Amino acid sequence: MLTSFVSRVLPFAITGLLALSAAFAASAQTTLRVTTIPEEAATEQVRKFTPLANYLEKQLGMKVLFTAVTDYPAAVESLVNKKVDLVWFGGFTYVQAKLRSGDKVVPLAQREEDTRFQSVFIAKTDSGIKTLADMKGKQISFGSASSTSGHAMPRGVLVQAGINPEKDFKRIAYSGAHDATIASVVSGKVDAAALDITVWKKFVAENKVDTQAVNVFFTTPTYFNYNWSVHADMPVSLQNKIKSALLALNPANPEHAEILRLNRATRYIETKPENYKELEAAARNLGLL
């Protein structure tokens, strides 16, 4: 009888213990670790995202620790290996993380702007470069090799235009970040470059670049880009809290408006993995995955 009793009760006891362990693990997390791809200098990343981190602390009732990483692959590996909990990815780095993790990365929210994102090609206005074809034989810069707006999508546009970057350009440089890309054209280190349209607009608005000397000569078609992503192993309840906090940012609220301004966003909206299927296919066609 004892053996029969144990055989009946033990499975329920184990199930209960597992449920308690899961609940404890979820409640035990007291710090949300956040990072982003280094699309700009580390100091700028901290300036942009610290107010958002402070906002999330209030909304989630837990400490939020923002840490800058050195390069795009580091952001991918940090989430894949669960060294961080929440990451601001570009579309391409999201795809990389999704594949590296065995489809265990969940995109929560994106800016409204990310549903119709674009890249720009810039050059000195006296360079004679007015079209993509004019870039042939020139020194060109992309951003990071893992950048969506600073490499993957611009490269796709070039290939569609019949340009083979490795064969048709005199030299290809990778600046590592969009602000460095602008600086490489301004300084004359390269003749033309491709970058994130919102970073370009920010530099123009803040008078950090003279558009009489350097300006846009080509703008790409639209595509889906950045998002906030988490690892699928994060408790769904916490995923939902983070998503709700991001979606609740209201431009009519002065504090929220400043956070959105720093994030170059009008507002955050929900996103889904399907939004990045086209980007993944394009990256595969280009041999980037």
N, C-alpha and C positions, 0 to 999 in steps of 0.2 A: 504493500500500500504506500509506503514511504517513497519507493522508487516511482510509483505512478504519480504521486502527488508532485514530486520534484520535476518529473518530465512535463507535467501540465503547467506548473507555475514558473519554472525557470525561464522559458522563452519570454513571458510577460515581464519578468524581473529584468532581463537583459535589455528588452526594448525600453523599459522605463529608465534604466541607467543611461542608455544611449541618449534618450531624449533629454535627461537632466544634464548630461555632459554637453550636449549641443546648446542647451539654454545657458549653461554656465559660460561656455566659450563666447557666446554672443554678448552676454552681460559683462564678461570680464574685460572686453575691449574698452579702454578708457581714452585712447588717443587715436585720432584719424590722421594717418600719414599721407601727405599730399605732395605731388610733384608735377612738373610739366615738361614737355619737350622744350629745349632751350632755343626757341625761335629768335630770342633777342638775348642781350647780355644778362648775366645772372642778377645784377643789381636791378635791372628793369623788370625781370620776372618777379622778384621779391616785391618791388613797388606795386606792380599790377595785381598780384594775387594775395598780398597780406590782408587787405580789407575784406576780400571774399573769405579768407580763412577765419577772420574774426567773426564775420557774419555766420559762418557755418558752426562755429563754436557755440554761439547763442542758440541757433536753431536745433542743433543736435544734442546739446547738453553734454558735450565732451570736448576735450582738448584737441585742437587741430594744429598739427605741426607741418609747416610748409618748408620743403628743402629743395633747393635747386640742384639739378644734375648737370654733368659735364657735357653730355652729347645725347643725340636722339636715341641711339641703341641702348644707352643706360636707362632711359625712361621706360623703354619696352621691357628690358630685363627686370627692372625693379618691380613692375606689376606682375609679370609672368612668375617671378619667384616670390611674390607676396612680401617684398621688402617695403612696399608702400601700398596704400589702400585705394587711392583715388588719383587718376592721372589725366591731365589735359593733353590729349593726343591730336595730331593731325590725322587726316583720313588714312594716309599711307601707314603711319606708325600704328594706328589702331588695327589695320589689316595685318601688319607684321605681328603684333601682340596676339591677335586672335589666332593666327596660324601657329605661332610659337607655343601657345598655351594649350593647343588642342581644342580650340573653340571654347575657351573658358574665360573670355573677356566680354563684359557686358557694357555696351554704350548706353549711358543714362540720358544725357541731354546735350544739346548743341545750341549755339546761338542761332537766332533766326537767319542771320547773315550766312551761316554755313550751309544753308540749303541751296544757295546760288553764289558760291564763292568763285573768285577769279584770281588769276595771276597776271602780273604785268612784266613786260620786258622794257628795260630802260637803257638809255645810252646818252652820251654827251650830245647836245643839240648840234654841235659843229662837227660830229664824227662822220657824217654822211650816211649813217645807218637810219633808214626810214622804214624798212620792211624786214621781215625775217630773213629773206634771201640775202639782204645786205650784210648779214652777220657772217657769211662764209669768208673764211680766211682770217677771221678776227679772233681775239682772245676773249673768251666768254666765262662768266661765273654763274654757277648755280649756288644754292644755299647749302644745306646739309644734303648728303646723298640720300638720306631717309626722309627728306622734306616732301610733302605733298605739293604745296604751292611754290616751293623754291626749286623743285627738281622734277618729280614724277610727272605732274601735269604739264609743265612747260616742255619737258622732253617729248611727251606724247604729241603736243602741238607741233613741235619741230619735225618729228618723224612724219606726221600727216602732211606737212608742207613739203615733204621730199628732201628733208635735210638730215644727214647722218652726222650727229655731233662729233663722234670720234674721227670721222674722215674729213668733214667739211670745215671744222674750226681749227685755227692755228694752235690753240691751247684751251683746255677746260680746267677751271679752278673750282674748288668747293669752299665757300667762305665759312660754312658752319652755322651761320645765322643771318637773318634778313637785314639787320642793321649793318652787319659787316659787308653784306652784298652791296648795299648802297654806297658804303664807304669805298669799296673797291673800284666802283665806276667813277665816283667823284675824284678820287686820287689818281685815276688814270692807270691803275694796275691792270684793268681789263677794259675792253671796248664796250661791252654790253653785258647785261645780266638779267636774270629772272627772279622774281620774288613775290611774296604775299601782298595783295593789293591793299589790305588794311594797314599794314606796316608802312607802305609807301604813302598812303593818305595821311597817316598820323605824322610822318616826317614833314610832309608838305604843310599840314595844318599848324604844326609847331615851328615852322620856318627853320627846320633843320637841314633843308636842302634847297638850293636855288634852282627852280624849274626853268630859269632862263639858260642855265648851264647844263643841267641833266633833267631829262624828262621821259615820259612813257611814249613808246612808239608802237606798241602792240599790246592788246589786252585779250586774254584767252576767253573761250566760251565758259559758261558756268559749270560747276560741279559741287558735290557734297564734300565738306571738309571737316574741320575740327569737332571734337566731342570730349565730354568728361566720361571716362570709363572706370569700371571697377572689376575686380576678379569675381568670377561666378561663385566662388566659395564664401564670399561675404554674405552674412545673413540677409535674406530678402527684406526683412523689416528695416535694416539699416540702409540697404540700397534704396528703398522707397522713401525713407526720410531724406536722404541726400538729394534724390531727384525732386522731391516736393519742395525742398529748400531752394534749389536752383530755379525751379519754375515759378516760385513765389516772388522772386525779385521783380519789383514793380517800379518802372521808370517814374511814376508819379510820386514815389517816396524819395526824398532828397538823398538819404543814406544809400538806398538801393541804386539810385541813378548814378551816383559816383562809382559804385562797384561796377555797374554795367559799362560806364564810360571807360574805366580803366581796362576792362575786358574787351573793349571795342565791340560792344553788343547793344542791340536795342532791347532784347529780352532773350531768355532761354526757353527752348521748346523741347519736347520729347524727340528722341531719335530712335533708330532701330538698325539692326545689322544689315538689313536689306538695302539701306541707303548707300552702302559702301561696296556693293557687289560689282557695280560698273567700274569703280576705281580699282578693285582687286583684279578684274579681268584685264584692264588696261595695263596695270603693272606687270601682269604675267606676260602679256604680249610684248612688252618692252624688255623682258628678261630681268626685271628688278626683283622678282620673287622666285 
